[in-house]
Amino acid sequence: MRLSHRDLESVTQSVGELYAVTDLESLPRAMIAILAKLVPSECISYNEIGPGTDRVVAILEPHLTNIEKLLPALGEHFHEHPVVEEARAHPARKRSAALAC
């Protein structure tokens, strides 16, 4: 599938918006907002692990009010997440991912 001219312009503009973010604290929310404009979805998640697996950041937009019900399943299957597996294989690296769901 090829990008249309409009899609290419949107992606190019989004890259510029990301470059305009000057502090790391704002970057995850900016990534979520930009991805929301590019990819229609019900929710968008930003996940960051590392180095190692001692620090985990997860941001989900929109915030799901019933997310607490899902935490036991997340804990049970957390080790299966590809980003977590990669973090365990290479603990010195930091990883982040933004996903549309």
Number of C-alpha atoms within 10 A of each C-alpha: 3 6 9 9 9 9 12 12 12 15 17 11 13 19 13 11 13 13 10 11 14 9 7 9 9 10 15 21 16 17 21 22 14 18 19 17 12 14 12 11 12 10 15 21 20 18 16 19 22 20 16 18 18 8 10 14 11 13 15 17 15 11 11 9 7 8 9 10 9 9 12 10 10 13 9 9 10 14 12 10 11 10 20 20 14 16 19 17 11 13 17 12 13 16 18 14 13 17 16 17 10
